[in-house]
Amino acid sequence: MGASSMIILILAALAFAGIAVMVSKIVTKSTTNKQKAQPYECGIPTTGKTWIQFNVGYYLFALIFLIFDVELVFLYPWAVVAKKVGWLAFAEIVIFFFILFTGFVYAHKKGALKWQ
């Protein structure tokens, strides 16, 4: 798969997304009213202020989860070819784990893993 294939793939993806947005703009009827402007909270009418700040720790916790979740996505293909590649694959995964562990230690020191 060369560079031309990647360019064609990217252009096809952009065209598909653009066409989908244009079709939705053409087909749907856009109306505005007071009820649509209200915040939606699981079908329950809101009480009090609706614009509140959430603790950033929740977002950090979710991002750290995603980092380690993506790690597993990279770990499976490595496990498939590890026997063929040999010691080079082992060295690469050790470096990969070291980088992830460094990020984990950093997050732990910053307090991102402490639950409120």
Long-range contacts (C-beta under 8 A, 24 or more apart in sequence): 55-116, 57-111, 57-112, 57-114, 57-115, 57-116, 60-107, 60-110, 60-112, 61-112, 61-113, 61-115, 64-104, 64-107, 64-112, 64-113, 67-100, 67-103, 68-100, 68-104, 71-96, 71-100
